């Protein structure tokens, strides 16, 4: 019996069965090795089987796996202290949950309770998850249509256009939610000054600013938080993906006065803050802050983008290369499906954003040698695609 017979048709599946991983490499059940530029959609942030994460999990397993947040736990306390040390200034309160969508759901509830307003503004091209509230602030109609009506009072504004945002906000707007760098829609970097202008506008209108750093956070872009590239701090920040080195975890960081408005029982999570995830999170943060992974993301990201820019000059099929650190998008003039599947044959796992964008989210431990190999493979694959499309 295969996974497809049981799990339904919910995922775009690739013809490879992964058995093990280490660093930026994975191996299938036949022992074939791949350079992993998919990274579990950004989850394998500190590398597969990161020794700090593995050792932390092993140690915690010998103690206890689950402790509900209605009682105290020292592993949870240590993780919270580690997280607050690297959090943006002022975001010193945390709700622990289990995923990015849950982190966004909590943010929506906290913002609505704090402001007393129902209006929500998200960005065109936004992606915040597929649970009902998170889906309501996700832009793409293909995700939304079958599940309408969604949460009411949501408006969308063009990403990067402060004047449009100013006209979208109303007296009933409680918050603006955005990704500092948009991921799912194609690795879109905001124009310089946009995030600062959004912060200023939110302050002027007395509304909250929520950053979704689920994909862009934890060093992915060459800084701990993507918002740092523009010296902008939100009122609420949503985290997940690589936060616990591959173990499911999410977190919603908030100002103290915001979380203080939530009463006992108004929001909780049964598995949120379990010691196993917290132990893994401690290991992941140690790897991030003590092993030079943020600097490596910046350095390797530049090498990667420089190589991709050279491919753009060589191949007319490439429209644009964009991103920061190791959050990179390569937009083509045609669909990328064949390139992704042929990449598997060549020993590299690639990701997509929409039909015509290759998305690269490798572990932050990736080396220059691996990047060179990926560039060489992409060179061959792009040449093949140009031959198929008769591009000259």
C-alpha positions in Angstrom: 0.0 0.0 0.0 1.3 3.5 -0.9 1.0 6.8 0.8 -1.1 8.1 -2.1 -3.7 5.4 -1.5 -4.2 6.7 2.1 -3.3 10.4 2.1 -5.4 11.5 -0.9 -4.4 14.1 -3.5 -3.5 16.9 -1.1 0.2 17.4 -2.1 2.3 17.9 -5.2 4.3 14.7 -4.9 7.8 14.1 -6.3 9.0 10.6 -7.3 11.6 10.1 -4.6 11.4 8.4 -1.2 13.7 10.1 1.3 15.3 7.8 3.9 17.9 9.9 5.8 19.5 13.3 5.8 22.6 15.1 7.1 23.4 18.8 6.8 22.3 20.0 3.3 22.1 16.4 1.9 19.5 13.7 1.9 19.5 10.1 0.6 16.7 8.0 -0.9 15.9 4.4 -0.1 18.2 3.3 -2.8 21.1 5.2 -1.3 21.1 8.0 -4.0 22.3 11.3 -2.6 20.7 14.7 -3.2 21.6 18.3 -2.5 18.5 19.5 -0.7 17.5 23.0 -1.9 13.9 22.2 -0.9 14.7 22.0 2.8 11.3 20.7 3.8 9.8 24.0 2.6 12.3 25.8 4.8 11.9 23.6 7.9 15.4 22.0 7.6 16.9 25.4 8.5 19.9 24.3 10.7 20.5 21.2 8.6 19.2 17.7 8.6 20.1 15.8 11.8 21.8 18.8 13.3 23.9 17.4 16.2 22.8 20.1 18.6 19.1 19.3 17.9 19.6 15.6 17.9 21.4 15.6 21.2 18.8 17.9 22.8 16.0 15.6 21.6 17.7 12.4 22.9 18.4 14.0 26.3 14.8 15.2 26.6 13.4 11.8 25.6 15.0 10.3 28.6 13.1 12.7 30.9 9.6 13.4 29.6 7.9 14.1 26.3 4.8 16.0 27.1 4.0 18.6 29.8 0.9 20.7 29.3 1.4 24.4 29.8 -0.9 24.4 32.8 2.1 23.2 34.8 5.7 24.4 34.6 8.7 22.8 32.9 12.3 23.8 33.0 13.0 22.9 29.3 10.2 25.1 28.2 11.5 27.9 30.4 15.0 27.6 28.9 13.6 27.7 25.4 11.6 30.8 26.1 14.6 32.5 27.6 16.7 31.6 24.5 13.9 32.8 22.1 13.4 36.1 23.9 17.2 36.8 23.8 17.1 36.9 20.0 13.6 38.4 19.6 13.1 41.9 18.3 13.1 44.5 21.1 9.7 44.8 22.8 8.4 41.4 21.7 9.0 39.8 25.1 5.8 37.7 25.4 5.3 34.3 23.7 2.5 32.0 22.9 3.8 28.6 21.9 1.9 26.5 19.4 2.6 23.9 16.7 2.7 25.4 13.2 2.8 28.6 11.1 -0.9 28.6 10.6 -1.5 28.3 14.3 0.9 31.1 15.0 -1.1 33.3 12.6 -4.4 32.2 14.1 -3.2 33.3 17.5 -1.9 36.6 16.1 -5.3 37.4 14.6 -7.1 36.7 17.8 -4.7 38.7 19.9 -4.9 41.7 17.6 -8.7 41.6 17.4 -9.0 41.4 21.2 -6.4 44.1 21.9 -7.8 46.7 19.3 -11.5 45.8 19.6 -11.6 46.2 15.8 -12.6 43.6 13.2 -10.9 45.0 10.1 -7.9 43.1 8.8 -5.6 44.2 5.9 -3.2 41.7 4.2 -1.2 42.0 1.0 -1.8 40.9 -2.5 0.4 37.8 -3.0 0.3 37.0 0.8 0.4 33.4 2.2 -0.2 32.8 5.9 -1.6 29.3 6.0 -4.6 27.2 5.2 -6.6 27.0 8.4 -9.7 29.2 8.2 -8.4 32.4 9.9 -5.0 32.2 8.2 -6.6 31.4 4.9 -8.8 34.5 5.2 -5.6 36.7 5.1 -4.0 34.5 2.3 -4.5 36.1 -1.1 -4.5 33.4 -3.7 -8.1 32.6 -4.9 -7.2 29.0 -5.7 -6.7 28.4 -1.9 -9.8 30.4 -0.9 -12.6 29.8 -3.3 -13.8 26.3 -2.2 -14.0 27.3 1.5 -15.8 30.6 1.3 -17.3 32.4 3.2 -14.1 32.9 5.2 -13.6 35.3 8.1 -15.2 38.6 7.3 -13.7 42.1 7.1 -10.5 41.3 5.3 -9.0 43.6 2.6 -6.0 43.2 0.4 -3.5 45.8 -0.7 -0.7 45.7 -3.3 2.6 44.6 -1.8 5.1 47.5 -1.8 2.6 50.3 -2.4 2.2 52.5 0.6 -0.3 54.8 -1.0 -2.6 51.9 -1.8 -2.3 50.7 1.8 -3.1 54.1 3.2 -6.3 54.1 1.1 -7.2 50.5 2.1 -7.1 51.1 5.9 -10.3 52.3 7.5 -11.4 53.3 11.0 -12.3 49.7 11.7 -8.9 48.3 10.7 -7.3 46.5 13.6 -4.1 45.3 12.0 -1.9 45.0 8.9 -0.3 41.6 8.4 2.5 41.0 5.9 5.6 38.9 5.1 8.8 41.1 5.2 9.8 39.0 2.2 6.9 37.2 0.5 7.7 33.5 0.1 4.9 31.4 -1.4 4.0 33.9 -4.1 7.6 33.9 -5.5 10.2 35.4 -3.1 9.2 39.1 -3.5 11.5 41.6 -1.7 9.7 44.9 -0.8 11.0 48.1 -2.2 13.3 50.0 0.2 11.4 52.1 2.6 8.1 50.2 2.3 8.3 48.4 5.7 9.4 51.6 7.4 6.5 53.4 5.8 4.0 50.7 6.9 5.3 50.9 10.5 4.9 54.7 10.5 1.4 54.4 9.0 0.3 51.8 11.6 1.6 54.1 14.4 -0.3 57.1 12.9 -3.6 55.1 12.7 -3.1 53.3 16.0 -3.3 49.9 14.5 -1.1 46.8 14.9 1.6 45.6 12.6 2.0 41.8 12.3 5.0 40.3 10.6 4.8 36.7 9.3 8.4 35.6 9.6 7.5 31.9 9.4 9.6 31.4 6.2 11.9 34.4 6.4 12.9 34.3 10.1 15.7 32.6 12.0 18.6 33.7 9.9 17.1 32.6 6.5 17.8 35.9 4.9 21.3 36.5 6.4 19.9 38.3 9.4 18.1 36.8 12.4 14.8 38.5 11.2 14.1 39.7 7.7 12.6 42.8 9.2 16.1 43.8 10.3 17.1 44.5 6.7 14.8 47.5 7.0 15.2 48.2 10.7 11.5 47.6 11.3 9.9 45.8 14.3 6.3 44.7 14.3 3.9 44.5 17.3 3.3 40.8 16.7 5.5 38.3 14.9 4.6 34.8 13.8 7.3 32.0 13.7 7.4 28.3 12.8 9.2 26.2 10.1 12.8 25.9 11.3 12.2 27.1 14.8 12.8 23.6 16.3 15.2 22.1 13.8 12.5 20.0 12.1 10.2 19.2 15.0 6.7 20.7 14.7 6.5 24.0 16.6 5.2 27.5 16.1 5.3 30.7 18.2 3.6 34.0 18.3 5.7 36.8 19.8 3.9 39.9 21.1 4.2 43.0 23.1 3.4 42.5 26.8 0.4 44.8 26.8 -1.1 42.9 23.9 -0.9 39.5 25.5 -2.1 40.9 28.8 -5.5 41.5 27.2 -6.1 37.8 26.7 -7.9 36.1 29.7 -7.3 32.6 30.9 -8.9 30.1 28.6 -9.4 32.5 25.7 -6.6 30.8 23.7 -4.5 27.8 24.4 -2.7 24.8 22.7 -2.6 21.3 24.1 0.7 20.4 22.5 2.1 24.0 22.5 5.3 24.2 24.5 5.8 20.5 24.9 9.3 19.7 26.2 10.4 17.7 23.2 9.8 20.6 20.8 11.3 23.0 23.3 14.4 21.0 23.6 14.8 20.8 19.8 14.2 24.6 19.7 17.0 25.2 22.2 19.3 23.1 20.0 18.2 25.0 16.9 18.8 28.4 18.5 22.2 27.3 19.8 23.1 26.2 16.2 21.9 29.4 14.8 23.7 31.7 17.2 26.8 29.8 18.1 27.7 28.1 14.8 27.8 31.0 12.4 24.7 30.0 10.5 23.3 33.5 10.0 26.6 34.7 8.6 26.8 31.6 6.4 23.3 32.3 5.1 24.4 35.8 4.1 27.7 34.6 2.5 26.4 31.5 0.7 23.3 33.5 -0.3 25.5 36.0 -2.2 27.5 33.2 -3.8 24.2 31.5 -4.9 22.6 34.6 -6.3 25.8 35.6 -8.1 25.9 32.2 -9.8 22.2 32.5 -10.6 22.7 35.9 -12.1 25.4 34.5 -14.4 22.9 31.9 -15.5 20.4 34.7 -16.2 22.9 36.3 -18.5 23.5 33.0 -20.3 19.9 31.8 -20.5 17.1 33.9 -22.0 14.6 31.6 -20.3 15.4 33.2 -16.9 13.4 36.4 -16.3 14.6 37.4 -12.8 16.6 36.3 -9.8 15.6 37.8 -6.4 15.8 37.3 -2.7 18.0 37.8 0.3 20.4 35.3 2.0 19.3 31.7 1.3 15.7 32.7 0.5 15.9 32.9 -3.3 13.5 32.9 -6.2 14.4 32.3 -9.9 11.6 33.4 -12.2 11.5 31.7 -15.6 9.5 32.6 -18.7 8.0 29.1 -18.7 6.7 26.5 -16.2 9.4 24.9 -14.0 7.8 21.4 -13.5 10.1 19.6 -15.9 13.2 21.3 -14.4 12.1 20.1 -10.9 11.7 16.5 -11.9 14.9 16.4 -14.0 16.7 18.0 -11.0 15.8 14.9 -9.0 17.4 12.7 -11.7 20.5 14.9 -11.5 20.7 14.7 -7.7 19.2 18.0 -6.5 15.9 18.7 -4.8 14.3 22.0 -5.9 11.1 23.8 -4.8 8.6 25.9 -6.7 6.5 29.0 -6.1 3.7 29.0 -8.5 4.1 27.6 -12.0 7.2 29.4 -13.2 9.4 30.2 -10.2 12.1 28.0 -8.8 12.3 28.5 -5.0 15.5 27.8 -3.2 15.4 27.2 0.6 18.5 25.1 1.4 19.6 24.5 5.0 21.8 27.3 6.2 24.7 24.9 6.5 25.0 24.6 2.8 28.6 24.9 1.4 30.0 26.7 -1.6 30.9 23.4 -3.1 27.2 22.3 -3.0 26.1 25.6 -4.5 28.6 25.2 -7.4 27.1 21.8 -8.1 23.6 23.1 -8.0 24.5 26.0 -10.4 26.1 23.5 -12.8 23.1 21.3 -12.7 20.7 24.2 -13.3 22.8 25.3 -16.2 22.3 21.9 -17.9 18.6 21.9 -17.0 18.0 25.4 -18.3 19.7 24.5 -21.6 17.5 21.5 -22.0 14.4 23.5 -21.3 15.5 26.2 -23.9 16.0 23.4 -26.5 12.5 22.1 -25.8 11.0 25.6 -26.0 13.2 26.5 -29.0 14.4 29.6 -27.1 17.3 31.3 -28.9 
